[in-house]
Amino acid sequence: MNIQTIKYQKIIFLLLILLTISISLTWHIYLKSKKEHAKSAKTAPTKSIRTNPKQNLLSELDKRLVLPKGYPIIFNLSDLANLTNQPFFNASKPTDKLILFQEEKKAVLYDPLAKQIINIGPLVIVPATPEAQISEAK
């Protein structure tokens, strides 16, 4: 072998050693930063917020109307077949909500998609007749 070939071999060998050292240092730095990131993620305070869909609906409704006292009962109007003959539900859609305030005897029909109050009216609770109670028992 001539001297020039030996020189090239030494240079290639040194370059391979430098490449190996740089790759191992890069890998070490990467693992260290990954470990630090995982450690900081564990120690960082996390805040989980639970949202209550009913509370969100009531806060939206509260922006548009002074709400009556008491906790309301909220119904989804998914089946309007039995309600179409009642004038209160004329403009209702299956996505609307019926909110009943029993203490104040008020009913609110609300569209959460359009964020509009569709109708407000008195809540009339009709007691069951003896005939209805007998037919329900059967």
ABEGO torsion letter per residue (X at the ends): XBAAAAAAAAAAAAAAAAAAAAAAAAAAAAAAAAAAAAAAAAABBBBBBBBBAAAAAAAAAAAABBBBBEBBBBBBBABAAAAAABAAAAABBAABBBBBBAAAGBBBBBBAAAGBBABBBBBBBBBBBAAAAAAAAX
